[in-house]
Amino acid sequence: MAGVQPLVVPAGLPPALPVLNDSVLRLLRALTEAEAGGPDVTEIADHVRTAIQDGVFLPGTKLPVGRIAADLGYSRPSDRAELAFQDLRSEKLLTFRGSIWWIIEPTDQAAQVAGMIRAFIQAGVYPPGGPLPRTIDLAPQLATSTTTLTGAWAILREEGTVVSRDGFRRRTPPVPPFPLDAPPGPDALTAQLRSLALDDADLRPHVIEETCAQARNWWRTRTSPPPAALEHAYSYLIAAVLHLLRTTPDAEEAHTRLRRTAVLALDPDGVTSSPLWRTACIAVAVGELAHRSPA
């Protein structure tokens, strides 16, 4: 209970007394919470479980404890909420680290990054036999750390998707270990992206910059935004990519960026469980294009 001071045990009293005192405090707190009403443990757990299953609380993000309390109308801290979160941890939906509850990511981040690079190769972003970007350059493009990207390179090297030798640039093999279909042309990709883009988007530079910053910050802080806000940012950023590509003077570079954005936006092979990460990657691509475009 707030304001209760720990018991100071005079010399000579039995050592079990502090334990008794803590137990009494926990009992009093539980009784007070029961008297206050509100959702029980099962209701809280059901609310969080449904939010995770429906994509309201996204994989790999911090559990929004305050938002849950506001939604269900209970005060924090809550023993019931903690018990509900413990139940969800036993279901492998949550984990607890760094004093924070997190929603479990079903797939390791390095494996997701590896899957995205593999999809880039299949889409013609990185043609067979060609060089791959340096780790220091690709990590920011994929909104990930160099450590995570190094783990992704190891996965791809093990399966034969990437070839590397000491002192030489990583490359894709002339014949990748998976079938390669002819990638769609620029017109087809543009049409696919246009179907996902926000209509009548405000594409003034400062609005583009603010939306990019917001999407990157959601990912950086591992925060689940309201689903409507994430969907709006995603479709807005696709509209921004299409707008900015029209001003890219280098046709080959524009096609490469178009293919990369299409993979991120369409996620054709379902390589990631994180729409938040994909949206952040698109935001990085938009930022790069905005800085390269003529004023």
VEXDREN-8348 format. One record per atom (N, C-alpha, C): residue in one letter; x negated, y, z. Coordinates in steps of 0.1 Angstrom, whole numbers, padded with zeros to 4 digits, always signed. Layout:
N
AXYZ;...
END
This chain:
295
M-0008-0012+0000;M+0000+0000+0000;M-0009+0012+0000;A-0004+0023-0007;A-0012+0035-0008;A-0014+0041+0006;G-0026+0046+0009;G-0029+0053+0021;G-0032+0044+0033;V-0031+0031+0032;V-0034+0021+0042;V-0049+0020+0043;Q-0055+0022+0054;Q-0070+0021+0056;Q-0074+0007+0060;P-0085+0002+0055;P-0089-0012+0060;P-0091-0012+0075;L-0088-0024+0080;L-0089-0026+0094;L-0103-0026+0099;V-0106-0018+0109;V-0119-0019+0115;V-0119-0028+0127;V-0126-0039+0127;V-0125-0049+0137;V-0135-0046+0148;P-0130-0044+0160;P-0139-0042+0171;P-0148-0054+0174;A-0160-0052+0179;A-0169-0063+0182;A-0162-0073+0191;G-0164-0086+0188;G-0160-0096+0197;G-0146-0102+0193;L-0139-0096+0183;L-0126-0101+0179;L-0129-0112+0169;P-0119-0121+0167;P-0121-0133+0158;P-0123-0127+0143;P-0132-0133+0136;P-0134-0129+0122;P-0122-0131+0113;A-0113-0140+0116;A-0101-0143+0108;A-0092-0131+0107;L-0093-0121+0117;L-0083-0110+0117;L-0083-0102+0105;P-0094-0098+0098;P-0093-0090+0086;P-0086-0098+0075;V-0087-0111+0074;V-0080-0119+0064;V-0065-0118+0067;L-0061-0119+0080;L-0047-0118+0084;L-0042-0104+0080;N-0050-0094+0082;N-0046-0080+0079;N-0044-0079+0064;D-0053-0084+0055;D-0051-0083+0041;D-0039-0091+0036;S-0036-0102+0042;S-0024-0110+0039;S-0012-0103+0042;V-0012-0096+0054;V+0000-0088+0058;V+0003-0077+0048;L-0008-0070+0044;L-0007-0059+0034;L-0001-0064+0021;R-0006-0075+0016;R-0001-0081+0004;R+0014-0084+0005;L+0018-0090+0017;L+0032-0094+0019;L+0040-0081+0019;L+0036-0071+0026;L+0043-0058+0027;L+0045-0052+0013;R+0034-0053+0005;R+0035-0047-0008;R+0045-0055-0017;A+0045-0068-0016;A+0054-0076-0023;A+0068-0074-0019;L+0071-0072-0006;L+0084-0069-0001;L+0089-0056-0006;T+0080-0046-0006;T+0084-0032-0010;T+0087-0033-0025;E+0079-0040-0033;E+0082-0041-0047;E+0095-0048-0050;A+0098-0059-0043;A+0110-0066-0044;A+0122-0057-0041;E+0121-0049-0031;E+0132-0039-0027;E+0134-0029-0038;A+0123-0025-0045;A+0125-0015-0055;A+0132-0019-0067;G+0134-0032-0070;G+0141-0037-0081;G+0132-0036-0094;G+0138-0036-0105;G+0131-0036-0118;G+0129-0050-0123;P+0121-0051-0134;P+0120-0064-0141;P+0112-0074-0133;D+0115-0086-0134;D+0107-0096-0128;D+0095-0101-0136;V+0088-0110-0131;V+0076-0115-0138;V+0079-0120-0152;T+0090-0128-0153;T+0094-0135-0166;T+0098-0124-0176;E+0105-0114-0171;E+0109-0103-0181;E+0097-0095-0186;I+0088-0093-0177;I+0076-0085-0182;I+0068-0094-0192;A+0066-0107-0189;A+0059-0116-0197;A+0066-0117-0211;D+0079-0118-0211;D+0087-0120-0223;D+0085-0107-0232;H+0086-0096-0225;H+0084-0083-0233;H+0071-0082-0240;V+0060-0085-0233;V+0047-0084-0238;V+0045-0095-0249;R+0050-0107-0247;R+0048-0118-0256;R+0055-0114-0269;T+0067-0109-0268;T+0075-0105-0280;T+0068-0094-0288;A+0062-0084-0280;A+0055-0073-0287;A+0043-0078-0294;I+0036-0088-0289;I+0024-0094-0296;I+0029-0101-0308;Q+0039-0109-0307;Q+0044-0117-0318;Q+0049-0109-0329;D+0055-0097-0326;D+0061-0088-0336;D+0051-0078-0342;G+0039-0079-0337;G+0029-0069-0342;G+0030-0055-0336;V+0037-0054-0325;V+0037-0041-0319;V+0025-0038-0311;F+0020-0049-0304;F+0007-0049-0297;F-0002-0057-0306;L-0013-0051-0311;L-0021-0057-0322;L-0032-0065-0316;P-0036-0076-0323;P-0048-0084-0319;P-0060-0076-0317;G-0068-0079-0307;G-0081-0072-0305;G-0080-0059-0298;T-0068-0054-0294;T-0066-0041-0288;T-0064-0042-0273;K-0065-0031-0267;K-0062-0030-0252;K-0047-0031-0250;L-0044-0039-0240;L-0030-0040-0236;L-0025-0026-0231;P-0015-0020-0236;P-0010-0007-0232;P-0002-0008-0219;V-0009-0009-0208;V-0002-0012-0195;V+0008-0001-0191;G+0003+0011-0193;G+0012+0023-0190;G+0025+0023-0199;R+0023+0020-0212;R+0034+0019-0221;R+0044+0008-0217;I+0039-0003-0213;I+0048-0014-0209;I+0056-0010-0196;A+0049-0003-0187;A+0056+0001-0175;A+0067+0011-0178;A+0064+0020-0187;A+0074+0030-0192;A+0086+0024-0199;D+0083+0014-0207;D+0093+0007-0215;D+0103+0000-0205;L+0097-0007-0195;L+0105-0015-0186;L+0110-0008-0173;G+0104+0003-0171;G+0109+0011-0160;G+0104+0006-0146;Y+0091+0003-0145;Y+0086-0001-0132;Y+0074+0008-0129;S+0070+0009-0117;S+0059+0018-0113;S+0046+0010-0113;R+0035+0017-0115;R+0022+0011-0115;R+0015+0015-0102;P+0006+0007-0096;P+0003-0007-0101;P+0014-0017-0096;S+0015-0028-0103;S+0026-0037-0101;S+0021-0051-0099;D+0024-0058-0088;D+0020-0072-0086;D+0027-0081-0097;R+0039-0077-0100;R+0047-0085-0109;R+0040-0085-0123;A+0036-0073-0127;A+0030-0071-0140;A+0017-0079-0141;E+0009-0079-0130;E-0004-0086-0129;E-0001-0101-0130;L+0009-0106-0124;L+0013-0120-0125;L+0017-0124-0139;A+0025-0115-0145;A+0029-0117-0159;A+0017-0118-0168;F+0008-0109-0166;F-0004-0109-0175;F-0013-0121-0173;Q-0013-0126-0160;Q-0020-0138-0158;Q-0014-0150-0165;D+0000-0150-0165;D+0007-0161-0172;D+0003-0161-0187;L+0003-0148-0192;L+0000-0147-0207;L-0015-0151-0210;R-0023-0148-0200;R-0037-0153-0202;R-0038-0168-0203;S-0030-0175-0195;S-0030-0189-0195;S-0024-0195-0208;E-0016-0186-0215;E-0011-0190-0228;E-0021-0186-0239;K-0032-0180-0236;K-0042-0175-0245;K-0038-0164-0254;L-0029-0156-0248;L-0024-0144-0255;L-0032-0131-0251;L-0037-0132-0238;L-0044-0121-0232;L-0057-0126-0227;T-0067-0116-0225;T-0079-0119-0218;T-0082-0107-0210;F-0091-0108-0200;F-0094-0097-0191;F-0109-0096-0190;R-0114-0084-0195;R-0128-0081-0194;R-0130-0066-0192;G-0141-0063-0185;G-0144-0049-0183;G-0133-0042-0176;S-0126-0048-0167;S-0114-0042-0159;S-0103-0039-0168;I-0102-0044-0180;I-0091-0041-0189;I-0085-0054-0194;W-0071-0054-0196;W-0065-0065-0202;W-0065-0062-0217;W-0068-0073-0225;W-0069-0072-0240;W-0061-0083-0246;I-0055-0079-0258;I-0048-0089-0266;I-0058-0097-0274;I-0057-0110-0273;I-0067-0119-0279;I-0067-0118-0294;E-0079-0117-0300;E-0080-0118-0314;E-0081-0132-0318;P-0072-0138-0326;P-0073-0152-0329;P-0085-0156-0337;T-0091-0147-0345;T-0103-0150-0353;T-0114-0141-0349;D-0126-0147-0348;D-0138-0139-0344;D-0140-0128-0354;Q-0144-0116-0349;Q-0146-0104-0358;Q-0156-0107-0369;A-0167-0114-0366;A-0177-0117-0376;A-0171-0125-0387;A-0163-0135-0383;A-0156-0143-0393;A-0147-0135-0402;Q-0140-0125-0396;Q-0131-0117-0404;Q-0139-0108-0414;V-0151-0103-0409;V-0159-0095-0418;V-0165-0103-0429;A-0169-0116-0426;A-0174-0125-0436;A-0163-0128-0446;G-0150-0129-0442;G-0139-0132-0451;G-0137-0120-0460;M-0138-0108-0455;M-0136-0096-0463;M-0147-0095-0474;I-0160-0097-0470;I-0171-0097-0480;I-0168-0108-0491;R-0164-0119-0487;R-0161-0130-0496;R-0150-0125-0506;A-0140-0119-0500;A-0129-0114-0509;A-0134-0103-0518;F-0144-0095-0514;F-0150-0085-0523;F-0157-0091-0535;I-0164-0102-0532;I-0171-0109-0542;I-0161-0115-0552;Q-0150-0121-0547;Q-0140-0127-0556;Q-0133-0117-0564;A-0132-0104-0559;A-0125-0094-0566;A-0134-0086-0576;G-0147-0090-0576;G-0156-0083-0585;G-0162-0070-0580;V-0160-0068-0567;V-0167-0056-0561;V-0182-0059-0561;Y-0186-0071-0558;Y-0200-0075-0558;Y-0201-0087-0568;P-0205-0084-0580;P-0205-0095-0591;P-0215-0106-0588;P-0212-0118-0593;P-0222-0129-0591;P-0236-0126-0596;G-0245-0130-0587;G-0259-0127-0591;G-0264-0113-0588;G-0255-0105-0583;G-0259-0091-0581;G-0263-0088-0566;P-0269-0076-0564;P-0274-0073-0550;P-0262-0069-0542;L-0264-0071-0529;L-0254-0067-0519;L-0259-0055-0511;P-0250-0048-0506;P-0254-0036-0498;P-0262-0040-0486;R-0271-0030-0482;R-0279-0032-0470;R-0269-0032-0457;T-0273-0039-0447;T-0265-0039-0435;T-0262-0025-0430;I-0272-0017-0430;I-0271-0003-0424;I-0261+0005-0432;D-0259+0002-0445;D-0250+0009-0453;D-0236+0003-0453;L-0235-0010-0452;L-0222-0017-0453;L-0214-0017-0439;A-0222-0017-0428;A-0215-0017-0415;A-0205-0006-0413;P-0210+0007-0416;P-0200+0018-0414;P-0188+0017-0424;Q-0191+0012-0436;Q-0180+0011-0446;Q-0169+0001-0441;L-0173-0009-0434;L-0164-0019-0428;L-0160-0016-0414;A-0164-0004-0409;A-0160+0000-0395;A-0164-0010-0385;T-0176-0016-0386;T-0180-0026-0377;T-0195-0023-0373;S-0200-0031-0364;S-0213-0029-0359;S-0223-0037-0368;T-0236-0033-0367;T-0246-0041-0375;T-0247-0055-0369;T-0245-0056-0356;T-0246-0069-0349;T-0235-0078-0355;T-0222-0073-0356;T-0211-0081-0361;T-0214-0085-0376;L-0219-0075-0383;L-0222-0077-0398;L-0233-0088-0399;T-0243-0087-0391;T-0254-0097-0391;T-0248-0111-0389;G-0238-0112-0380;G-0232-0125-0378;G-0224-0130-0390;A-0218-0120-0397;A-0210-0123-0409;A-0220-0128-0420;W-0232-0121-0421;W-0241-0126-0431;W-0246-0140-0429;A-0247-0144-0416;A-0251-0157-0412;A-0241-0167-0417;I-0228-0164-0415;I-0217-0173-0419;I-0218-0175-0434;L-0219-0164-0441;L-0219-0164-0456;L-0231-0171-0462;R-0243-0169-0455;R-0255-0176-0460;R-0254-0191-0458;E-0248-0195-0447;E-0246-0209-0443;E-0237-0216-0454;E-0227-0210-0458;E-0218-0216-0468;E-0222-0214-0483;G-0233-0206-0485;G-0238-0204-0498;G-0232-0193-0506;T-0225-0184-0499;T-0219-0173-0506;T-0229-0161-0507;V-0239-0161-0499;V-0249-0151-0499;V-0263-0158-0500;V-0272-0152-0508;V-0286-0158-0509;V-0295-0147-0503;S-0304-0151-0495;S-0313-0141-0489;S-0327-0148-0487;R-0337-0140-0490;R-0351-0144-0487;R-0358-0132-0480;D-0368-0136-0472;D-0376-0125-0465;D-0382-0115-0475;G-0379-0103-0472;G-0385-0092-0480;G-0377-0089-0493;F-0366-0096-0495;F-0358-0094-0507;F-0344-0090-0502;R-0337-0083-0511;R-0324-0078-0509;R-0314-0090-0509;R-0304-0091-0501;R-0294-0101-0502;R-0287-0100-0515;R-0283-0112-0520;R-0276-0112-0533;R-0265-0122-0533;T-0256-0121-0542;T-0246-0131-0544;T-0252-0141-0554;P-0249-0154-0552;P-0255-0164-0561;P-0249-0163-0575;P-0256-0167-0585;P-0251-0167-0599;P-0238-0175-0600;V-0237-0186-0592;V-0224-0194-0592;V-0220-0195-0577;P-0210-0187-0573;P-0206-0188-0559;P-0199-0201-0556;P-0198-0205-0543;P-0193-0218-0539;P-0177-0218-0539;F-0171-0210-0547;F-0157-0210-0548;F-0153-0205-0562;P-0141-0209-0567;P-0137-0205-0581;P-0136-0190-0582;L-0139-0185-0593;L-0138-0170-0596;L-0129-0168-0608;D-0118-0162-0605;D-0109-0158-0616;D-0112-0144-0621;A-0109-0141-0633;A-0111-0127-0638;A-0103-0118-0630;P-0110-0108-0623;P-0103-0098-0615;P-0093-0090-0623;P-0083-0085-0617;P-0073-0076-0624;P-0081-0063-0629;G-0076-0058-0640;G-0082-0045-0645;G-0077-0033-0636;P-0084-0022-0639;P-0081-0010-0631;P-0066-0006-0631;D-0060-0007-0643;D-0046-0003-0644;D-0037-0012-0635;A-0040-0025-0635;A-0032-0034-0627;A-0034-0031-0612;L-0046-0029-0608;L-0049-0026-0594;L-0042-0013-0590;T-0043-0003-0599;T-0037+0010-0596;T-0022+0009-0594;A-0016+0001-0602;A-0001-0002-0601;A+0002-0009-0588;Q-0006-0018-0584;Q-0004-0025-0572;Q-0005-0016-0560;L-0015-0008-0560;L-0017+0002-0549;L-0006+0013-0549;R-0002+0017-0561;R+0008+0027-0561;R+0021+0022-0555;S+0024+0009-0556;S+0036+0004-0550;S+0036+0004-0534;L+0023+0006-0529;L+0022+0006-0514;L+0020+0020-0509;A+0017+0030-0518;A+0014+0043-0514;A+0026+0051-0510;L+0024+0061-0501;L+0034+0069-0496;L+0038+0079-0507;D+0051+0080-0509;D+0057+0090-0519;D+0056+0104-0513;D+0053+0113-0522;D+0053+0127-0518;D+0044+0130-0506;A+0032+0124-0506;A+0023+0126-0495;A+0017+0140-0496;D+0015+0146-0485;D+0008+0159-0484;D-0007+0156-0485;L-0013+0159-0496;L-0027+0155-0499;L-0037+0167-0498;R-0033+0177-0490;R-0042+0188-0487;R-0054+0182-0480;P-0066+0188-0482;P-0078+0182-0476;P-0078+0181-0461;H-0072+0191-0454;H-0072+0190-0439;H-0063+0179-0434;V-0052+0176-0442;V-0043+0165-0438;V-0050+0152-0440;I-0057+0150-0451;I-0064+0138-0454;I-0074+0136-0443;E-0082+0146-0439;E-0092+0145-0429;E-0086+0141-0415;E-0075+0147-0412;E-0068+0144-0399;E-0063+0129-0398;T-0058+0125-0410;T-0053+0111-0410;T-0064+0101-0409;C-0075+0104-0416;C-0087+0095-0416;C-0092+0094-0401;A-0093+0106-0395;A-0098+0106-0381;A-0089+0098-0372;Q-0076+0100-0373;Q-0067+0092-0365;Q-0068+0077-0367;A-0069+0073-0379;A-0070+0058-0382;A-0083+0053-0376;R-0094+0060-0378;R-0107+0055-0373;R-0107+0055-0358;N-0100+0065-0352;N-0100+0066-0337;N-0091+0054-0331;W-0080+0051-0337;W-0072+0039-0332;W-0081+0027-0332;W-0089+0025-0342;W-0097+0013-0343;W-0109+0014-0333;R-0115+0026-0332;R-0127+0028-0323;R-0123+0025-0309;T-0111+0030-0305;T-0106+0029-0291;T-0098+0016-0289;R-0096+0008-0300;R-0088-0004-0299;R-0075-0002-0293;T-0068+0008-0299;T-0055+0012-0294;T-0044+0008-0304;S-0033+0002-0299;S-0022-0001-0308;S-0013+0011-0309;P-0012+0017-0321;P-0003+0028-0323;P+0011+0023-0325;P+0021+0031-0324;P+0035+0027-0327;P+0034+0021-0342;P+0041+0010-0344;P+0041+0004-0358;P+0044+0014-0369;A+0054+0023-0367;A+0057+0032-0377;A+0046+0042-0380;A+0038+0046-0370;A+0027+0055-0372;A+0016+0048-0380;L+0013+0035-0377;L+0003+0028-0384;L+0007+0025-0398;E+0020+0022-0401;E+0024+0020-0414;E+0023+0033-0422;H+0027+0044-0416;H+0026+0057-0423;H+0012+0060-0427;A+0003+0058-0417;A-0012+0061-0420;A-0017+0052-0431;Y-0013+0040-0431;Y-0018+0030-0441;Y-0013+0034-0455;S+0000+0037-0456;S+0005+0041-0470;S+0000+0055-0474;Y-0002+0064-0464;Y-0007+0077-0467;Y-0021+0076-0473;L-0030+0068-0466;L-0044+0066-0470;L-0045+0060-0484;I-0036+0051-0487;I-0036+0045-0501;I-0033+0056-0511;A-0023+0064-0508;A-0020+0075-0517;A-0032+0085-0518;A-0039+0087-0507;A-0051+0096-0508;A-0062+0090-0516;V-0064+0076-0515;V-0074+0070-0524;V-0071+0072-0539;L-0059+0069-0543;L-0055+0071-0557;L-0056+0085-0561;H-0053+0094-0553;H-0055+0109-0556;H-0069+0112-0558;L-0078+0108-0549;L-0092+0112-0549;L-0100+0104-0560;L-0095+0092-0564;L-0102+0085-0574;L-0101+0092-0588;R-0090+0099-0589;R-0088+0107-0602;R-0098+0117-0604;T-0105+0122-0593;T-0115+0132-0594;T-0129+0127-0594;T-0130+0113-0594;T-0144+0107-0593;T-0149+0107-0607;P-0161+0114-0610;P-0166+0115-0624;P-0171+0102-0629;D-0177+0094-0620;D-0184+0082-0625;D-0173+0071-0626;A-0170+0066-0638;A-0159+0056-0640;A-0163+0043-0633;E-0175+0039-0634;E-0179+0026-0628;E-0178+0026-0613;E-0182+0037-0607;E-0181+0039-0593;E-0166+0039-0589;A-0158+0046-0596;A-0144+0047-0593;A-0138+0033-0594;H-0141+0025-0604;H-0136+0011-0605;H-0140+0002-0593;T-0153+0004-0589;T-0157-0004-0577;T-0150+0000-0565;R-0148+0013-0563;R-0141+0017-0551;R-0126+0013-0551;L-0121+0013-0563;L-0107+0009-0565;L-0105-0006-0561;R-0114-0014-0566;R-0114-0028-0562;R-0116-0030-0547;R-0125-0023-0541;R-0127-0025-0527;R-0114-0021-0519;T-0108-0010-0523;T-0096-0005-0516;T-0085-0015-0518;A-0084-0021-0530;A-0073-0030-0533;A-0075-0043-0524;V-0087-0047-0522;V-0089-0059-0513;V-0085-0055-0499;L-0089-0043-0494;L-0086-0039-0480;L-0071-0037-0478;A-0065-0032-0488;A-0050-0029-0487;A-0042-0041-0489;L-0045-0050-0498;L-0037-0061-0502;L-0040-0073-0494;D-0053-0074-0489;D-0057-0086-0481;D-0052-0099-0487;P-0056-0101-0500;P-0050-0112-0508;P-0052-0126-0502;D-0062-0129-0494;D-0064-0142-0489;D-0061-0143-0474;G-0055-0132-0468;G-0052-0132-0454;G-0064-0133-0445;V-0075-0126-0449;V-0087-0129-0442;V-0088-0122-0428;T-0079-0113-0425;T-0079-0106-0412;T-0066-0106-0406;S-0066-0107-0393;S-0053-0106-0385;S-0051-0092-0380;S-0060-0082-0384;S-0060-0069-0379;S-0056-0058-0389;P-0043-0054-0390;P-0040-0043-0399;P-0047-0030-0394;L-0050-0029-0381;L-0056-0017-0376;L-0070-0016-0382;W-0077-0027-0383;W-0091-0027-0388;W-0091-0024-0403;R-0082-0030-0411;R-0081-0027-0425;R-0077-0012-0428;T-0069-0007-0419;T-0065+0007-0421;T-0077+0016-0418;A-0085+0013-0408;A-0097+0020-0405;A-0107+0020-0417;C-0108+0008-0423;C-0117+0007-0434;C-0113+0015-0446;I-0100+0015-0448;I-0095+0024-0459;I-0097+0039-0456;A-0096+0042-0443;A-0099+0056-0439;A-0113+0060-0442;V-0123+0050-0440;V-0137+0052-0443;V-0138+0055-0458;A-0132+0046-0466;A-0133+0048-0480;A-0127+0061-0485;V-0116+0066-0479;V-0110+0079-0482;V-0120+0090-0479;G-0126+0089-0467;G-0136+0099-0462;G-0148+0100-0472;E-0153+0089-0476;E-0164+0089-0486;E-0160+0096-0499;L-0148+0093-0504;L-0143+0099-0516;L-0141+0114-0514;A-0135+0118-0503;A-0133+0132-0501;A-0145+0140-0500;H-0156+0134-0495;H-0169+0142-0494;H-0176+0142-0508;R-0173+0133-0517;R-0179+0132-0530;R-0171+0140-0540;S-0159+0143-0537;S-0150+0149-0547;S-0154+0164-0548;P-0153+0170-0560;P-0155+0184-0561;P-0145+0192-0553;A-0150+0204-0548;A-0141+0212-0540;A-0130+0218-0549;
END
